[in-house]
């Protein structure tokens, strides 16, 4: 924490010194004097490049639409970044094609990361039209997550109990989404999810079975097939989902899961999320506030697979903790950021995170939340954040996150 405090204090002192030096110049006596001073300043700047190398690079990225060219609406495209939380950096490729007068979208892609995480997905989308704002889609996603982390269930889980497991799954689904008046979003989804837990491949940590059993990590023993139905409703007023400067997103999602073999793993899940960005003046500064909560309830004597339980920790949650650091039946998460534009293409941010997990809503009331704080950089175009760097400090030390995309994207 001392190192992070020194870094932030140094930046603040530098900014204060620059502001103080600028304030030493005598103020113009009249408006005519002020205009003359501005004219002379423009003349002195003629023939000079006012932008540094980073600004020139970011201007080039935006002016030449580099990000958009790497993600074309049709044809081949690359995939960069992680495939899931904790997977590490990865590479991949995809291909999409639009047919039937741009009404039908066919899309397939695959990715691989340096930690040997793999995913392949294919989907078919019947796109909406202005007179019928309903989107139908169906697809399948296969994934192989080779080095997933588990620390145990509950808020008292210990870092020393960290183990490694491998999660392989296949999710096949059909989905309907409707948008009304541009801001009301309704979604329904049904699917079949098959998962299998085996020994992880990270040699630094013991495997799941060496420290946990079916009682302390339900669902670890046998392959599991679940049928699910999910519905959600939300209000989306964001100006740009990929680089929000104003507006908000509020939604609630309820899901029902049923075990194909019987009632051993039957449960329901509820997720609540609220995000709003409050702009200041011309949207070059603003406050982003987010709150999220999840609750999972087994039916009767049923159990819930440990890997489907709500979690906190990670780059979109409490940023001083590792991904999936805490798991339990209930979770809450709060985030607040102050963002300001350093120059076109780069925003700076200061943030505070808080949250916790517990067996019930009541267990979280009155408890001291786990917290983190820090600062970050958001490299962006007008429409999206394409690179994010965050440095967070908290109870378990400093942590650095480098992500290809905006914060709170998941």
C-alpha positions as CSV (number, residue, x, y, z in Angstrom):
1,X,0.0,0.0,0.0
2,X,2.9,2.4,0.8
3,X,4.2,2.0,-2.8
4,X,0.8,2.7,-4.3
5,X,0.4,5.7,-2.0
6,X,3.8,7.1,-3.0
7,X,2.9,6.7,-6.7
8,X,-0.4,8.4,-6.5
9,X,1.0,11.2,-4.3
10,X,3.8,11.8,-6.7
11,X,1.3,12.2,-9.6
12,X,-0.8,14.6,-7.6
13,X,2.2,16.7,-6.6
14,X,3.3,16.9,-10.2
15,X,-0.1,18.0,-11.3
16,X,-0.3,20.6,-8.5
17,X,3.2,22.0,-9.5
18,X,2.1,22.4,-13.1
19,X,-1.1,24.1,-12.1
20,X,0.8,26.4,-9.8
21,X,3.3,27.3,-12.6
22,X,0.5,28.1,-14.9
23,X,-1.2,30.3,-12.3
24,X,1.9,32.4,-11.9
25,X,1.2,34.1,-15.3
26,X,-0.4,37.5,-15.0
27,X,-4.2,37.5,-15.8
28,X,-5.3,39.6,-18.7
29,X,-6.7,43.0,-17.7
30,X,-9.6,43.0,-20.3
31,X,-11.3,40.5,-22.6
32,X,-9.5,42.2,-25.6
33,X,-6.2,41.4,-23.8
34,X,-7.2,37.8,-23.3
35,X,-8.1,37.4,-27.0
36,X,-4.8,38.9,-28.0
37,X,-3.0,36.6,-25.7
38,X,-4.8,33.6,-27.2
39,X,-3.9,34.8,-30.7
40,X,-0.2,35.1,-29.8
41,X,-0.2,31.7,-28.3
42,X,-1.6,30.2,-31.5
43,X,1.0,31.9,-33.6
44,X,3.8,30.7,-31.4
45,X,2.5,27.1,-31.7
46,X,2.4,27.2,-35.6
47,X,4.7,24.7,-37.1
48,X,5.0,22.6,-33.9
49,X,3.4,19.2,-33.2
50,X,1.3,19.6,-30.0
51,X,0.9,15.8,-29.6
52,X,3.4,13.4,-28.1
53,X,4.1,9.9,-29.6
54,X,1.3,8.2,-27.5
55,X,-1.3,10.8,-28.6
56,X,-0.2,10.4,-32.2
57,X,-0.5,6.6,-32.0
58,X,-4.0,6.8,-30.4
59,X,-5.2,9.3,-33.0
60,X,-3.9,7.0,-35.7
61,X,-5.8,4.1,-34.2
62,X,-9.1,6.1,-34.1
63,X,-8.7,8.0,-37.4
64,X,-7.9,4.8,-39.3
65,X,-10.5,2.7,-37.5
66,X,-7.9,0.1,-36.7
67,X,-10.1,-1.6,-34.0
68,X,-13.1,-1.7,-36.3
69,X,-11.0,-3.1,-39.2
70,X,-9.8,-5.9,-36.9
71,X,-13.4,-6.8,-36.1
72,X,-15.2,-6.5,-39.5
73,X,-18.9,-7.2,-39.7
74,X,-18.2,-9.9,-42.2
75,X,-15.3,-12.2,-43.1
76,X,-12.3,-13.4,-41.1
77,X,-11.3,-11.7,-37.8
78,X,-8.7,-12.3,-35.0
79,X,-9.5,-12.9,-31.4
80,X,-7.2,-11.4,-28.8
81,X,-7.2,-11.6,-25.0
82,X,-8.5,-14.0,-22.4
83,X,-11.3,-16.5,-23.1
84,X,-12.5,-16.4,-19.4
85,X,-11.3,-14.9,-16.1
86,X,-7.9,-16.2,-15.2
87,X,-7.2,-17.9,-18.5
88,X,-4.3,-15.6,-19.5
89,X,-3.6,-14.0,-22.8
90,X,-4.8,-15.9,-25.8
91,X,-5.0,-15.8,-29.6
92,X,-7.6,-17.1,-32.0
93,X,-9.6,-16.5,-35.1
94,X,-13.1,-16.5,-36.4
95,X,-15.3,-16.1,-39.4
96,X,-18.7,-14.6,-39.8
97,X,-21.0,-14.3,-42.8
98,X,-24.2,-12.4,-43.4
99,X,-26.9,-13.9,-45.7
100,X,-30.6,-13.6,-46.5
101,X,-30.3,-9.8,-47.1
102,X,-28.3,-9.2,-43.9
103,X,-31.0,-10.9,-41.8
104,X,-29.0,-14.1,-41.0
105,X,-25.6,-14.1,-39.3
106,X,-23.4,-17.2,-39.2
107,X,-20.4,-17.0,-36.8
108,X,-17.8,-19.4,-35.7
109,X,-14.5,-18.9,-33.8
110,X,-11.9,-20.5,-31.6
111,X,-9.2,-19.4,-29.1
112,X,-6.3,-20.8,-27.3
113,X,-4.3,-19.2,-24.4
114,X,-0.8,-19.7,-23.1
115,X,-2.2,-21.6,-20.1
116,X,-3.7,-24.1,-22.6
117,X,-7.3,-22.8,-22.2
118,X,-9.3,-23.6,-25.3
119,X,-12.8,-22.6,-26.5
120,X,-14.7,-23.2,-29.8
121,X,-18.1,-21.6,-30.5
122,X,-20.6,-21.5,-33.3
123,X,-23.9,-19.6,-33.5
124,X,-26.6,-18.6,-35.9
125,X,-28.4,-15.3,-35.4
126,X,-31.6,-14.1,-37.0
127,X,-31.1,-10.4,-36.8
128,X,-33.8,-7.9,-35.9
129,X,-35.4,-5.4,-38.3
130,X,-36.7,-1.9,-37.4
131,X,-40.3,-3.1,-37.6
132,X,-39.6,-6.2,-35.5
133,X,-36.8,-5.6,-32.9
134,X,-36.5,-9.3,-31.9
135,X,-33.3,-11.3,-32.3
136,X,-33.3,-15.1,-32.3
137,X,-30.1,-17.1,-31.9
138,X,-28.9,-20.6,-31.3
139,X,-25.4,-22.0,-30.8
140,X,-23.0,-24.1,-28.9
141,X,-19.9,-23.4,-26.9
142,X,-17.2,-26.0,-26.0
143,X,-14.6,-25.0,-23.5
144,X,-11.6,-26.5,-21.7
145,X,-10.4,-24.5,-18.7
146,X,-7.2,-26.3,-17.6
147,X,-6.0,-24.3,-14.5
148,X,-9.0,-23.1,-12.6
149,X,-8.5,-21.9,-9.0
150,X,-10.5,-22.9,-5.9
151,X,-9.8,-21.8,-2.3
152,X,-12.8,-23.4,-0.6
153,X,-16.3,-22.2,0.1
154,X,-17.3,-19.3,2.3
155,X,-15.8,-16.0,3.4
156,X,-13.2,-17.6,5.6
157,X,-11.5,-19.5,2.8
158,X,-7.7,-19.4,3.1
159,X,-5.1,-18.6,0.4
160,X,-3.0,-21.5,1.6
161,X,-5.8,-23.9,0.6
162,X,-5.6,-22.9,-3.1
163,X,-5.9,-25.9,-5.4
164,X,-6.1,-26.4,-9.1
165,X,-8.8,-28.1,-11.2
166,X,-9.8,-28.6,-14.8
167,X,-13.3,-27.7,-16.1
168,X,-14.5,-29.0,-19.5
169,X,-17.9,-28.2,-20.7
170,X,-20.4,-28.0,-23.6
171,X,-23.2,-25.4,-23.5
172,X,-25.9,-25.7,-26.2
173,X,-28.6,-23.0,-26.2
174,X,-31.4,-21.1,-28.0
175,X,-32.1,-17.5,-27.1
176,X,-34.6,-14.8,-27.8
177,X,-33.9,-11.1,-27.2
178,X,-36.2,-8.1,-27.7
179,X,-35.4,-4.4,-27.4
180,X,-38.3,-2.0,-27.1
181,X,-38.0,1.8,-27.5
182,X,-34.2,1.5,-27.7
183,X,-33.8,1.1,-23.9
184,X,-35.9,-1.8,-22.6
185,X,-34.2,-5.2,-23.1
186,X,-35.9,-8.5,-22.6
187,X,-34.2,-11.9,-22.9
188,X,-35.1,-15.5,-22.6
189,X,-32.7,-18.5,-23.0
190,X,-33.0,-22.3,-22.7
191,X,-30.1,-24.7,-22.9
192,X,-28.3,-27.8,-21.9
193,X,-24.9,-27.6,-20.1
194,X,-22.6,-30.6,-19.7
195,X,-19.6,-30.2,-17.4
196,X,-16.8,-32.4,-16.1
197,X,-14.2,-31.7,-13.4
198,X,-10.8,-33.4,-13.5
199,X,-7.3,-32.7,-12.2
200,X,-5.8,-29.4,-13.2
201,X,-2.5,-28.9,-15.0
202,X,-0.9,-26.1,-13.0
203,X,2.2,-27.7,-11.4
204,X,2.5,-25.0,-8.7
205,X,-0.6,-26.2,-6.8
206,X,-2.1,-29.4,-5.6
207,X,-5.2,-30.8,-7.4
208,X,-8.7,-30.4,-6.1
209,X,-9.1,-34.0,-4.9
210,X,-6.1,-33.7,-2.5
211,X,-7.8,-31.2,-0.2
212,X,-11.5,-31.3,-0.9
213,X,-14.2,-33.9,-1.3
214,X,-17.8,-34.0,-2.5
215,X,-19.0,-32.5,0.8
216,X,-16.7,-29.4,0.6
217,X,-16.8,-29.1,-3.2
218,X,-20.1,-30.4,-4.5
219,X,-20.1,-31.5,-8.1
220,X,-16.4,-32.4,-8.3
221,X,-16.8,-36.2,-8.6
222,X,-18.9,-37.1,-11.7
223,X,-19.8,-35.4,-15.0
224,X,-22.9,-33.4,-14.7
225,X,-25.6,-32.5,-17.2
226,X,-28.0,-29.7,-16.4
227,X,-31.0,-28.3,-18.3
228,X,-31.6,-24.6,-17.7
229,X,-34.1,-21.9,-18.4
230,X,-33.1,-18.2,-18.0
231,X,-35.0,-15.0,-18.3
232,X,-33.9,-11.4,-17.8
233,X,-35.2,-7.9,-18.1
234,X,-33.1,-4.7,-18.2
235,X,-33.0,-1.0,-18.9
236,X,-30.0,0.1,-21.0
237,X,-29.5,3.8,-21.6
238,X,-25.7,3.7,-22.2
239,X,-24.4,6.0,-24.9
240,X,-21.7,3.5,-25.9
241,X,-21.7,0.1,-24.3
242,X,-18.0,-0.4,-25.1
243,X,-16.9,3.0,-23.7
244,X,-19.7,4.4,-21.7
245,X,-19.6,8.2,-21.0
246,X,-23.2,8.6,-19.8
247,X,-26.2,6.5,-19.0
248,X,-26.7,3.2,-17.2
249,X,-27.6,-0.5,-17.3
250,X,-30.0,-2.1,-14.8
251,X,-31.0,-5.7,-15.1
252,X,-32.3,-8.7,-13.2
253,X,-31.8,-12.3,-14.3
254,X,-33.5,-15.4,-12.9
255,X,-32.5,-18.9,-13.9
256,X,-33.7,-22.4,-13.1
257,X,-31.4,-25.5,-13.3
258,X,-32.4,-29.1,-13.4
259,X,-30.2,-32.2,-13.1
260,X,-30.9,-34.7,-15.9
261,X,-30.2,-37.6,-13.5
262,X,-32.8,-36.6,-11.0
263,X,-33.0,-34.0,-8.3
264,X,-29.4,-34.1,-6.9
265,X,-28.4,-30.8,-8.4
266,X,-31.7,-28.7,-8.8
267,X,-31.4,-25.1,-7.9
268,X,-32.3,-21.5,-8.9
269,X,-30.2,-18.4,-9.3
270,X,-30.9,-14.7,-9.1
271,X,-28.5,-12.0,-10.4
272,X,-29.0,-8.2,-9.9
273,X,-26.9,-5.6,-11.5
274,X,-26.9,-1.8,-11.7
275,X,-24.3,0.4,-13.5
276,X,-24.5,4.1,-14.1
277,X,-22.0,6.7,-15.4
278,X,-22.6,10.3,-14.3
279,X,-20.8,12.6,-16.7
280,X,-19.3,16.0,-15.7
281,X,-19.6,18.8,-18.2
282,X,-18.6,17.6,-21.7
283,X,-18.2,13.8,-20.7
284,X,-14.5,14.1,-20.4
285,X,-14.8,13.4,-16.7
286,X,-17.3,11.3,-14.9
287,X,-18.2,9.0,-12.0
288,X,-19.0,5.3,-12.7
289,X,-20.9,3.5,-10.0
290,X,-21.8,-0.2,-10.1
291,X,-23.6,-2.6,-7.7
292,X,-24.1,-6.3,-8.2
293,X,-25.6,-9.2,-6.1
294,X,-26.2,-12.9,-6.7
295,X,-28.0,-15.5,-4.8
296,X,-28.3,-19.3,-5.5
297,X,-30.8,-21.6,-3.8
298,X,-30.9,-25.4,-3.9
299,X,-34.3,-27.1,-4.0
300,X,-34.9,-29.0,-0.8
301,X,-31.9,-31.3,-0.1
302,X,-30.3,-30.7,-3.5
303,X,-26.8,-29.3,-3.9
304,X,-25.1,-26.7,-6.1
305,X,-21.9,-27.4,-8.1
306,X,-19.1,-25.4,-6.5
307,X,-18.0,-24.0,-9.8
308,X,-21.4,-22.4,-10.5
309,X,-21.6,-20.6,-7.2
310,X,-21.4,-16.8,-7.1
311,X,-17.8,-15.4,-6.7
312,X,-16.0,-12.2,-5.9
313,X,-12.4,-11.2,-6.8
314,X,-10.8,-10.4,-10.1
315,X,-10.5,-7.6,-12.6
316,X,-14.2,-6.9,-12.8
317,X,-14.9,-7.3,-9.0
318,X,-12.6,-6.6,-6.1
319,X,-9.4,-5.9,-7.9
320,X,-6.9,-6.7,-5.1
321,X,-8.0,-10.3,-5.0
322,X,-7.4,-13.1,-7.5
323,X,-10.1,-14.4,-9.8
324,X,-12.7,-16.5,-7.9
325,X,-11.0,-15.8,-4.6
326,X,-14.3,-16.2,-2.6
327,X,-17.3,-18.4,-3.3
328,X,-20.6,-19.0,-1.5
329,X,-24.4,-19.1,-2.0
330,X,-24.6,-15.2,-1.9
331,X,-22.4,-12.4,-3.1
332,X,-22.5,-8.6,-3.2
333,X,-20.1,-6.3,-5.0
334,X,-19.8,-2.5,-5.2
335,X,-17.5,-0.4,-7.4
336,X,-16.9,3.3,-7.8
337,X,-14.6,5.0,-10.3
338,X,-13.6,8.6,-11.1
339,X,-12.5,8.9,-14.7
340,X,-11.0,11.8,-16.6
341,X,-9.5,12.2,-20.0
342,X,-5.8,12.8,-20.0
343,X,-5.9,13.4,-23.8
344,X,-7.9,11.9,-26.7
345,X,-7.5,8.2,-26.5
346,X,-6.4,7.8,-22.9
347,X,-8.5,8.1,-19.7
348,X,-7.2,7.8,-16.2
349,X,-9.2,6.4,-13.3
350,X,-9.2,6.1,-9.5
351,X,-11.4,3.4,-8.0
352,X,-12.6,1.8,-4.8
353,X,-14.1,-1.8,-4.7
354,X,-15.9,-3.6,-1.9
355,X,-17.8,-6.8,-1.5
356,X,-18.1,-10.2,0.2
357,X,-19.8,-13.6,0.1
358,X,-21.8,-15.6,2.6
359,X,-24.4,-18.4,2.9
360,X,-27.4,-16.0,2.9
361,X,-28.4,-12.3,2.5
362,X,-28.7,-12.0,6.2
363,X,-25.2,-13.2,6.8
364,X,-23.8,-10.3,4.8
365,X,-25.7,-7.6,6.8
366,X,-23.4,-5.8,9.1
367,X,-20.3,-7.6,8.1
368,X,-17.2,-5.7,7.2
369,X,-16.8,-5.8,3.5
370,X,-13.5,-6.7,1.8
371,X,-12.1,-3.7,0.0
372,X,-9.6,-2.6,-2.6
373,X,-8.5,0.7,-4.1
374,X,-6.2,1.9,-6.8
375,X,-5.8,3.5,-10.2
376,X,-5.8,2.7,-13.9
377,X,-5.4,3.6,-17.5
378,X,-8.1,3.1,-20.3
379,X,-6.8,3.3,-23.9
380,X,-9.9,3.8,-26.1
381,X,-11.5,5.0,-29.2
382,X,-14.8,6.9,-29.2
383,X,-16.8,3.6,-29.2
384,X,-14.7,1.2,-27.1
385,X,-12.0,0.6,-24.6
386,X,-9.5,-1.7,-26.3
387,X,-6.8,-1.9,-23.5
388,X,-7.2,-1.5,-19.7
389,X,-4.5,-1.5,-17.1
390,X,-5.4,-1.4,-13.4
391,X,-3.2,-1.4,-10.3
392,X,-5.1,-2.4,-7.0
393,X,-4.1,-2.6,-3.4
394,X,-5.8,-4.4,-0.6
395,X,-5.6,-7.0,2.2
396,X,-3.8,-9.5,0.0
397,X,-1.3,-7.1,-1.5
398,X,-0.8,-5.3,-4.9
399,X,-2.2,-6.7,-8.0
400,X,-1.8,-5.7,-11.7
401,X,-4.5,-6.3,-14.3
402,X,-4.0,-6.0,-18.1
403,X,-7.3,-6.6,-20.0
404,X,-8.4,-6.1,-23.6
405,X,-11.8,-4.5,-23.0
406,X,-13.7,-2.2,-20.7
407,X,-14.2,-2.7,-17.0
408,X,-17.5,-4.3,-15.8
409,X,-18.0,-5.9,-19.2
410,X,-19.1,-9.2,-17.6
